[in-house]
Amino acid sequence: MKTGKVKFFNETKGFGFIIDDEQAQEIFVHQTGLVHEIRENDRVAFEVIDGKKGLNAVKVERI
């Protein structure tokens, strides 16, 4: 699993972005990919899959 930090997450719209620790790239996250609720600046572990518009974080959990 990869690790990173939540840059932004909009609870109302159900999506946001995580900054990957390894490559410092933004990865899209949707609420359907969450194991735990997340907030801005949370440290998270996640897996990455190819989505319709790029990389998506799934199985996202706070660490």
PyMOL Python script that loads the backbone (N, CA, C, O; Angstrom):
from pymol import cmd

cmd.read_pdbstr("""\
ATOM      1  N   MET A   1       0.833  -1.194   0.000  1.00  0.00           N
ATOM      2  CA  MET A   1       0.000   0.000   0.000  1.00  0.00           C
ATOM      3  C   MET A   1       0.873   1.252   0.000  1.00  0.00           C
ATOM      4  O   MET A   1       1.972   1.268   0.554  1.00  0.00           O
ATOM      5  N   LYS A   2       0.359   2.284  -0.629  1.00  0.00           N
ATOM      6  CA  LYS A   2       1.054   3.572  -0.636  1.00  0.00           C
ATOM      7  C   LYS A   2       0.606   4.381   0.578  1.00  0.00           C
ATOM      8  O   LYS A   2      -0.407   4.078   1.209  1.00  0.00           O
ATOM      9  N   THR A   3       1.376   5.408   0.886  1.00  0.00           N
ATOM     10  CA  THR A   3       0.998   6.318   1.965  1.00  0.00           C
ATOM     11  C   THR A   3       1.005   7.738   1.433  1.00  0.00           C
ATOM     12  O   THR A   3       1.635   8.035   0.418  1.00  0.00           O
ATOM     13  N   GLY A   4       0.295   8.610   2.132  1.00  0.00           N
ATOM     14  CA  GLY A   4       0.239  10.000   1.709  1.00  0.00           C
ATOM     15  C   GLY A   4      -0.526  10.835   2.712  1.00  0.00           C
ATOM     16  O   GLY A   4      -0.829  10.401   3.823  1.00  0.00           O
ATOM     17  N   LYS A   5      -0.831  12.058   2.279  1.00  0.00           N
ATOM     18  CA  LYS A   5      -1.524  13.023   3.124  1.00  0.00           C
ATOM     19  C   LYS A   5      -2.707  13.586   2.343  1.00  0.00           C
ATOM     20  O   LYS A   5      -2.585  13.888   1.156  1.00  0.00           O
ATOM     21  N   VAL A   6      -3.836  13.726   3.002  1.00  0.00           N
ATOM     22  CA  VAL A   6      -5.025  14.281   2.356  1.00  0.00           C
ATOM     23  C   VAL A   6      -4.810  15.777   2.137  1.00  0.00           C
ATOM     24  O   VAL A   6      -4.658  16.536   3.094  1.00  0.00           O
ATOM     25  N   LYS A   7      -4.800  16.191   0.880  1.00  0.00           N
ATOM     26  CA  LYS A   7      -4.637  17.599   0.549  1.00  0.00           C
ATOM     27  C   LYS A   7      -5.960  18.342   0.700  1.00  0.00           C
ATOM     28  O   LYS A   7      -6.011  19.465   1.201  1.00  0.00           O
ATOM     29  N   PHE A   8      -7.027  17.686   0.254  1.00  0.00           N
ATOM     30  CA  PHE A   8      -8.341  18.316   0.199  1.00  0.00           C
ATOM     31  C   PHE A   8      -9.388  17.213   0.180  1.00  0.00           C
ATOM     32  O   PHE A   8      -9.207  16.203  -0.499  1.00  0.00           O
ATOM     33  N   PHE A   9     -10.480  17.391   0.917  1.00  0.00           N
ATOM     34  CA  PHE A   9     -11.606  16.463   0.812  1.00  0.00           C
ATOM     35  C   PHE A   9     -12.894  17.213   1.099  1.00  0.00           C
ATOM     36  O   PHE A   9     -13.058  17.790   2.174  1.00  0.00           O
ATOM     37  N   ASN A  10     -13.809  17.204   0.137  1.00  0.00           N
ATOM     38  CA  ASN A  10     -15.099  17.877   0.260  1.00  0.00           C
ATOM     39  C   ASN A  10     -16.142  16.829   0.643  1.00  0.00           C
ATOM     40  O   ASN A  10     -16.558  16.031  -0.197  1.00  0.00           O
ATOM     41  N   GLU A  11     -16.565  16.829   1.908  1.00  0.00           N
ATOM     42  CA  GLU A  11     -17.535  15.840   2.387  1.00  0.00           C
ATOM     43  C   GLU A  11     -18.875  15.962   1.673  1.00  0.00           C
ATOM     44  O   GLU A  11     -19.536  14.953   1.430  1.00  0.00           O
ATOM     45  N   THR A  12     -19.284  17.174   1.336  1.00  0.00           N
ATOM     46  CA  THR A  12     -20.568  17.394   0.674  1.00  0.00           C
ATOM     47  C   THR A  12     -20.584  16.763  -0.720  1.00  0.00           C
ATOM     48  O   THR A  12     -21.553  16.107  -1.104  1.00  0.00           O
ATOM     49  N   LYS A  13     -19.511  16.967  -1.464  1.00  0.00           N
ATOM     50  CA  LYS A  13     -19.430  16.424  -2.832  1.00  0.00           C
ATOM     51  C   LYS A  13     -18.859  15.007  -2.868  1.00  0.00           C
ATOM     52  O   LYS A  13     -19.029  14.297  -3.859  1.00  0.00           O
ATOM     53  N   GLY A  14     -18.185  14.591  -1.793  1.00  0.00           N
ATOM     54  CA  GLY A  14     -17.719  13.211  -1.694  1.00  0.00           C
ATOM     55  C   GLY A  14     -16.440  12.891  -2.441  1.00  0.00           C
ATOM     56  O   GLY A  14     -16.232  11.746  -2.841  1.00  0.00           O
ATOM     57  N   PHE A  15     -15.581  13.875  -2.636  1.00  0.00           N
ATOM     58  CA  PHE A  15     -14.317  13.594  -3.313  1.00  0.00           C
ATOM     59  C   PHE A  15     -13.231  14.529  -2.817  1.00  0.00           C
ATOM     60  O   PHE A  15     -13.501  15.507  -2.121  1.00  0.00           O
ATOM     61  N   GLY A  16     -11.994  14.210  -3.189  1.00  0.00           N
ATOM     62  CA  GLY A  16     -10.860  15.048  -2.829  1.00  0.00           C
ATOM     63  C   GLY A  16      -9.586  14.525  -3.462  1.00  0.00           C
ATOM     64  O   GLY A  16      -9.622  13.778  -4.439  1.00  0.00           O
ATOM     65  N   PHE A  17      -8.447  14.931  -2.886  1.00  0.00           N
ATOM     66  CA  PHE A  17      -7.149  14.533  -3.427  1.00  0.00           C
ATOM     67  C   PHE A  17      -6.185  14.182  -2.307  1.00  0.00           C
ATOM     68  O   PHE A  17      -6.204  14.786  -1.234  1.00  0.00           O
ATOM     69  N   ILE A  18      -5.351  13.205  -2.575  1.00  0.00           N
ATOM     70  CA  ILE A  18      -4.293  12.771  -1.662  1.00  0.00           C
ATOM     71  C   ILE A  18      -2.964  13.044  -2.349  1.00  0.00           C
ATOM     72  O   ILE A  18      -2.824  12.817  -3.551  1.00  0.00           O
ATOM     73  N   ILE A  19      -1.982  13.533  -1.584  1.00  0.00           N
ATOM     74  CA  ILE A  19      -0.632  13.708  -2.114  1.00  0.00           C
ATOM     75  C   ILE A  19       0.173  12.463  -1.743  1.00  0.00           C
ATOM     76  O   ILE A  19       0.380  12.176  -0.564  1.00  0.00           O
ATOM     77  N   ASP A  20       0.617  11.738  -2.746  1.00  0.00           N
ATOM     78  CA  ASP A  20       1.397  10.515  -2.577  1.00  0.00           C
ATOM     79  C   ASP A  20       2.780  10.845  -2.005  1.00  0.00           C
ATOM     80  O   ASP A  20       3.454  11.748  -2.501  1.00  0.00           O
ATOM     81  N   ASP A  21       3.203  10.118  -0.964  1.00  0.00           N
ATOM     82  CA  ASP A  21       4.507  10.368  -0.346  1.00  0.00           C
ATOM     83  C   ASP A  21       5.678  10.115  -1.298  1.00  0.00           C
ATOM     84  O   ASP A  21       6.659  10.857  -1.276  1.00  0.00           O
ATOM     85  N   GLU A  22       5.587   9.082  -2.128  1.00  0.00           N
ATOM     86  CA  GLU A  22       6.706   8.694  -2.988  1.00  0.00           C
ATOM     87  C   GLU A  22       6.972   9.688  -4.118  1.00  0.00           C
ATOM     88  O   GLU A  22       8.109  10.112  -4.324  1.00  0.00           O
ATOM     89  N   GLN A  23       5.925  10.055  -4.843  1.00  0.00           N
ATOM     90  CA  GLN A  23       6.114  10.878  -6.045  1.00  0.00           C
ATOM     91  C   GLN A  23       5.534  12.277  -5.899  1.00  0.00           C
ATOM     92  O   GLN A  23       5.616  13.082  -6.827  1.00  0.00           O
ATOM     93  N   ALA A  24       4.950  12.572  -4.746  1.00  0.00           N
ATOM     94  CA  ALA A  24       4.339  13.887  -4.474  1.00  0.00           C
ATOM     95  C   ALA A  24       3.325  14.276  -5.551  1.00  0.00           C
ATOM     96  O   ALA A  24       3.183  15.456  -5.873  1.00  0.00           O
ATOM     97  N   GLN A  25       2.619  13.286  -6.108  1.00  0.00           N
ATOM     98  CA  GLN A  25       1.607  13.593  -7.103  1.00  0.00           C
ATOM     99  C   GLN A  25       0.217  13.533  -6.457  1.00  0.00           C
ATOM    100  O   GLN A  25       0.003  12.824  -5.474  1.00  0.00           O
ATOM    101  N   GLU A  26      -0.712  14.287  -7.027  1.00  0.00           N
ATOM    102  CA  GLU A  26      -2.088  14.305  -6.537  1.00  0.00           C
ATOM    103  C   GLU A  26      -2.832  13.106  -7.097  1.00  0.00           C
ATOM    104  O   GLU A  26      -2.784  12.829  -8.295  1.00  0.00           O
ATOM    105  N   ILE A  27      -3.523  12.397  -6.208  1.00  0.00           N
ATOM    106  CA  ILE A  27      -4.321  11.245  -6.617  1.00  0.00           C
ATOM    107  C   ILE A  27      -5.757  11.487  -6.173  1.00  0.00           C
ATOM    108  O   ILE A  27      -6.017  11.807  -5.013  1.00  0.00           O
ATOM    109  N   PHE A  28      -6.675  11.331  -7.104  1.00  0.00           N
ATOM    110  CA  PHE A  28      -8.097  11.546  -6.839  1.00  0.00           C
ATOM    111  C   PHE A  28      -8.617  10.493  -5.873  1.00  0.00           C
ATOM    112  O   PHE A  28      -8.232   9.326  -5.959  1.00  0.00           O
ATOM    113  N   VAL A  29      -9.488  10.895  -4.956  1.00  0.00           N
ATOM    114  CA  VAL A  29     -10.150   9.949  -4.055  1.00  0.00           C
ATOM    115  C   VAL A  29     -11.639  10.270  -4.002  1.00  0.00           C
ATOM    116  O   VAL A  29     -12.032  11.427  -3.847  1.00  0.00           O
ATOM    117  N   HIS A  30     -12.462   9.229  -4.132  1.00  0.00           N
ATOM    118  CA  HIS A  30     -13.918   9.380  -4.045  1.00  0.00           C
ATOM    119  C   HIS A  30     -14.383   8.670  -2.785  1.00  0.00           C
ATOM    120  O   HIS A  30     -13.746   7.719  -2.332  1.00  0.00           O
ATOM    121  N   GLN A  31     -15.492   9.130  -2.218  1.00  0.00           N
ATOM    122  CA  GLN A  31     -15.971   8.559  -0.966  1.00  0.00           C
ATOM    123  C   GLN A  31     -16.240   7.057  -1.053  1.00  0.00           C
ATOM    124  O   GLN A  31     -16.208   6.373  -0.030  1.00  0.00           O
ATOM    125  N   THR A  32     -16.502   6.531  -2.244  1.00  0.00           N
ATOM    126  CA  THR A  32     -16.741   5.096  -2.394  1.00  0.00           C
ATOM    127  C   THR A  32     -15.463   4.288  -2.174  1.00  0.00           C
ATOM    128  O   THR A  32     -15.526   3.075  -1.969  1.00  0.00           O
ATOM    129  N   GLY A  33     -14.286   4.958  -2.216  1.00  0.00           N
ATOM    130  CA  GLY A  33     -13.021   4.272  -2.012  1.00  0.00           C
ATOM    131  C   GLY A  33     -12.503   4.358  -0.582  1.00  0.00           C
ATOM    132  O   GLY A  33     -11.373   3.955  -0.308  1.00  0.00           O
ATOM    133  N   LEU A  34     -13.321   4.881   0.334  1.00  0.00           N
ATOM    134  CA  LEU A  34     -12.866   5.080   1.708  1.00  0.00           C
ATOM    135  C   LEU A  34     -13.207   3.902   2.608  1.00  0.00           C
ATOM    136  O   LEU A  34     -14.302   3.345   2.532  1.00  0.00           O
ATOM    137  N   VAL A  35     -12.258   3.529   3.458  1.00  0.00           N
ATOM    138  CA  VAL A  35     -12.505   2.571   4.531  1.00  0.00           C
ATOM    139  C   VAL A  35     -12.893   3.357   5.781  1.00  0.00           C
ATOM    140  O   VAL A  35     -13.829   2.987   6.489  1.00  0.00           O
ATOM    141  N   HIS A  36     -12.162   4.449   6.048  1.00  0.00           N
ATOM    142  CA  HIS A  36     -12.451   5.357   7.165  1.00  0.00           C
ATOM    143  C   HIS A  36     -12.799   6.728   6.597  1.00  0.00           C
ATOM    144  O   HIS A  36     -12.443   7.043   5.461  1.00  0.00           O
ATOM    145  N   GLU A  37     -13.501   7.550   7.396  1.00  0.00           N
ATOM    146  CA  GLU A  37     -13.709   8.934   7.014  1.00  0.00           C
ATOM    147  C   GLU A  37     -12.361   9.643   7.033  1.00  0.00           C
ATOM    148  O   GLU A  37     -11.509   9.349   7.872  1.00  0.00           O
ATOM    149  N   ILE A  38     -12.172  10.571   6.112  1.00  0.00           N
ATOM    150  CA  ILE A  38     -10.905  11.313   6.064  1.00  0.00           C
ATOM    151  C   ILE A  38     -11.179  12.804   6.062  1.00  0.00           C
ATOM    152  O   ILE A  38     -12.253  13.261   5.673  1.00  0.00           O
ATOM    153  N   ARG A  39     -10.179  13.551   6.508  1.00  0.00           N
ATOM    154  CA  ARG A  39     -10.233  15.008   6.513  1.00  0.00           C
ATOM    155  C   ARG A  39      -8.907  15.546   6.005  1.00  0.00           C
ATOM    156  O   ARG A  39      -7.912  14.826   5.919  1.00  0.00           O
ATOM    157  N   GLU A  40      -8.918  16.827   5.670  1.00  0.00           N
ATOM    158  CA  GLU A  40      -7.706  17.499   5.220  1.00  0.00           C
ATOM    159  C   GLU A  40      -6.574  17.286   6.229  1.00  0.00           C
ATOM    160  O   GLU A  40      -6.790  17.380   7.437  1.00  0.00           O
ATOM    161  N   ASN A  41      -5.384  17.002   5.736  1.00  0.00           N
ATOM    162  CA  ASN A  41      -4.151  16.778   6.495  1.00  0.00           C
ATOM    163  C   ASN A  41      -4.052  15.425   7.195  1.00  0.00           C
ATOM    164  O   ASN A  41      -3.058  15.176   7.876  1.00  0.00           O
ATOM    165  N   ASP A  42      -5.047  14.536   7.055  1.00  0.00           N
ATOM    166  CA  ASP A  42      -4.933  13.185   7.616  1.00  0.00           C
ATOM    167  C   ASP A  42      -3.839  12.414   6.887  1.00  0.00           C
ATOM    168  O   ASP A  42      -3.658  12.575   5.681  1.00  0.00           O
ATOM    169  N   ARG A  43      -3.111  11.575   7.623  1.00  0.00           N
ATOM    170  CA  ARG A  43      -2.163  10.638   7.020  1.00  0.00           C
ATOM    171  C   ARG A  43      -2.965   9.395   6.655  1.00  0.00           C
ATOM    172  O   ARG A  43      -3.754   8.902   7.461  1.00  0.00           O
ATOM    173  N   VAL A  44      -2.762   8.888   5.439  1.00  0.00           N
ATOM    174  CA  VAL A  44      -3.549   7.753   4.968  1.00  0.00           C
ATOM    175  C   VAL A  44      -2.684   6.713   4.260  1.00  0.00           C
ATOM    176  O   VAL A  44      -1.599   7.010   3.759  1.00  0.00           O
ATOM    177  N   ALA A  45      -3.197   5.497   4.238  1.00  0.00           N
ATOM    178  CA  ALA A  45      -2.632   4.413   3.436  1.00  0.00           C
ATOM    179  C   ALA A  45      -3.702   4.051   2.411  1.00  0.00           C
ATOM    180  O   ALA A  45      -4.895   4.099   2.712  1.00  0.00           O
ATOM    181  N   PHE A  46      -3.280   3.690   1.203  1.00  0.00           N
ATOM    182  CA  PHE A  46      -4.256   3.451   0.128  1.00  0.00           C
ATOM    183  C   PHE A  46      -3.636   2.625  -0.988  1.00  0.00           C
ATOM    184  O   PHE A  46      -2.419   2.459  -1.063  1.00  0.00           O
ATOM    185  N   GLU A  47      -4.497   2.114  -1.845  1.00  0.00           N
ATOM    186  CA  GLU A  47      -4.078   1.456  -3.073  1.00  0.00           C
ATOM    187  C   GLU A  47      -4.485   2.346  -4.238  1.00  0.00           C
ATOM    188  O   GLU A  47      -5.375   3.185  -4.102  1.00  0.00           O
ATOM    189  N   VAL A  48      -3.840   2.166  -5.372  1.00  0.00           N
ATOM    190  CA  VAL A  48      -4.106   3.006  -6.539  1.00  0.00           C
ATOM    191  C   VAL A  48      -4.603   2.139  -7.689  1.00  0.00           C
ATOM    192  O   VAL A  48      -4.047   1.078  -7.976  1.00  0.00           O
ATOM    193  N   ILE A  49      -5.666   2.616  -8.344  1.00  0.00           N
ATOM    194  CA  ILE A  49      -6.164   1.960  -9.555  1.00  0.00           C
ATOM    195  C   ILE A  49      -6.284   3.005 -10.653  1.00  0.00           C
ATOM    196  O   ILE A  49      -6.318   4.205 -10.380  1.00  0.00           O
ATOM    197  N   ASP A  50      -6.349   2.539 -11.904  1.00  0.00           N
ATOM    198  CA  ASP A  50      -6.582   3.445 -13.031  1.00  0.00           C
ATOM    199  C   ASP A  50      -8.067   3.740 -13.124  1.00  0.00           C
ATOM    200  O   ASP A  50      -8.881   2.823 -13.230  1.00  0.00           O
ATOM    201  N   GLY A  51      -8.420   5.007 -13.085  1.00  0.00           N
ATOM    202  CA  GLY A  51      -9.816   5.422 -13.204  1.00  0.00           C
ATOM    203  C   GLY A  51     -10.078   5.996 -14.582  1.00  0.00           C
ATOM    204  O   GLY A  51      -9.211   5.959 -15.455  1.00  0.00           O
ATOM    205  N   LYS A  52     -11.279   6.527 -14.775  1.00  0.00           N
ATOM    206  CA  LYS A  52     -11.657   7.099 -16.068  1.00  0.00           C
ATOM    207  C   LYS A  52     -10.803   8.299 -16.454  1.00  0.00           C
ATOM    208  O   LYS A  52     -10.516   8.511 -17.632  1.00  0.00           O
ATOM    209  N   LYS A  53     -10.391   9.094 -15.444  1.00  0.00           N
ATOM    210  CA  LYS A  53      -9.644  10.326 -15.731  1.00  0.00           C
ATOM    211  C   LYS A  53      -8.247  10.319 -15.126  1.00  0.00           C
ATOM    212  O   LYS A  53      -7.633  11.376 -14.986  1.00  0.00           O
ATOM    213  N   GLY A  54      -7.741   9.160 -14.770  1.00  0.00           N
ATOM    214  CA  GLY A  54      -6.404   9.084 -14.175  1.00  0.00           C
ATOM    215  C   GLY A  54      -6.395   8.158 -12.969  1.00  0.00           C
ATOM    216  O   GLY A  54      -7.250   7.281 -12.839  1.00  0.00           O
ATOM    217  N   LEU A  55      -5.429   8.358 -12.095  1.00  0.00           N
ATOM    218  CA  LEU A  55      -5.279   7.487 -10.943  1.00  0.00           C
ATOM    219  C   LEU A  55      -6.318   7.795  -9.866  1.00  0.00           C
ATOM    220  O   LEU A  55      -6.634   8.955  -9.601  1.00  0.00           O
ATOM    221  N   ASN A  56      -6.838   6.735  -9.253  1.00  0.00           N
ATOM    222  CA  ASN A  56      -7.803   6.856  -8.159  1.00  0.00           C
ATOM    223  C   ASN A  56      -7.276   6.103  -6.949  1.00  0.00           C
ATOM    224  O   ASN A  56      -6.747   4.999  -7.076  1.00  0.00           O
ATOM    225  N   ALA A  57      -7.424   6.704  -5.773  1.00  0.00           N
ATOM    226  CA  ALA A  57      -7.075   6.032  -4.525  1.00  0.00           C
ATOM    227  C   ALA A  57      -8.282   5.228  -4.046  1.00  0.00           C
ATOM    228  O   ALA A  57      -9.406   5.729  -4.024  1.00  0.00           O
ATOM    229  N   VAL A  58      -8.031   3.966  -3.661  1.00  0.00           N
ATOM    230  CA  VAL A  58      -9.091   3.117  -3.126  1.00  0.00           C
ATOM    231  C   VAL A  58      -8.583   2.444  -1.853  1.00  0.00           C
ATOM    232  O   VAL A  58      -7.387   2.465  -1.564  1.00  0.00           O
ATOM    233  N   LYS A  59      -9.493   1.855  -1.102  1.00  0.00           N
ATOM    234  CA  LYS A  59      -9.164   1.210   0.175  1.00  0.00           C
ATOM    235  C   LYS A  59      -8.391   2.180   1.075  1.00  0.00           C
ATOM    236  O   LYS A  59      -7.399   1.815   1.706  1.00  0.00           O
ATOM    237  N   VAL A  60      -8.874   3.425   1.115  1.00  0.00           N
ATOM    238  CA  VAL A  60      -8.191   4.503   1.854  1.00  0.00           C
ATOM    239  C   VAL A  60      -8.521   4.406   3.332  1.00  0.00           C
ATOM    240  O   VAL A  60      -9.689   4.407   3.720  1.00  0.00           O
ATOM    241  N   GLU A  61      -7.475   4.320   4.158  1.00  0.00           N
ATOM    242  CA  GLU A  61      -7.679   4.273   5.601  1.00  0.00           C
ATOM    243  C   GLU A  61      -6.703   5.189   6.308  1.00  0.00           C
ATOM    244  O   GLU A  61      -5.559   5.337   5.878  1.00  0.00           O
ATOM    245  N   ARG A  62      -7.155   5.814   7.404  1.00  0.00           N
ATOM    246  CA  ARG A  62      -6.288   6.677   8.204  1.00  0.00           C
ATOM    247  C   ARG A  62      -5.221   5.846   8.885  1.00  0.00           C
ATOM    248  O   ARG A  62      -5.459   4.706   9.284  1.00  0.00           O
ATOM    249  N   ILE A  63      -4.031   6.438   9.012  1.00  0.00           N
ATOM    250  CA  ILE A  63      -2.943   5.771   9.751  1.00  0.00           C
ATOM    251  C   ILE A  63      -2.422   6.679  10.837  1.00  0.00           C
ATOM    252  O   ILE A  63      -1.506   6.304  11.569  1.00  0.00           O
TER     253      ILE A  63
END
""", "prot")
cmd.dss("prot")
cmd.show_as("cartoon", "prot")
cmd.util.cbc("prot")
cmd.orient("prot")
